[in-house]
Amino acid sequence: MGQYKANQEMATEKNHECYVLGCKAYDANEYHKAITLFKESLEYWPEDPQAWMALGNCYGEIKRYKNAENSYRQALIYLDDQKKKTYYLIWGIVCSTKADIPKQLGVINS
C-alpha cells in the first residue's frame, strides 16, 4: 500500500510538472512542443481533464480539428456537469473556426 501511494504521488508530481511546461510552451506558441508535454502529462494521469483540454487547444491552434475534438471528448469524460458547459462552449468555438456551424450548435445544445 505504501509503495502504491508513493508511486501515485510521484505520478501526480510528474503530471503537474509536464502540464506546467506544456502551458509555457503553449503560451510561447510552441504548439508541437506543448502537445508532446501534455501527452506526457497524460501518461502520468490519464484522467486529467485540464491536460486533455489543453491538448485539444493545441490541436486547434495547428488546425488539427479532429484531434482537438477527440481531446475535448476525453476531457468531458472526467468532468462534472457544471464544468462540461464551459468545455462545450470552447469546443463549439473550435468548431466555428473551421466553419462547422451546424456541428457547433449541436455540441452546445447537447
Secondary structure, DSSP 8 states (H G I E B T S, - for coil): -HHHHHHHHHHHHHHHHHHHHHHHHHHTT-HHHHHHHHHHHHHH-TT-HHHHHHHHHHHHHTT-HHHHHHHHHHHHHTS-HHHHHHHHHHHHHHHHHTT-HHHHHHHHH-
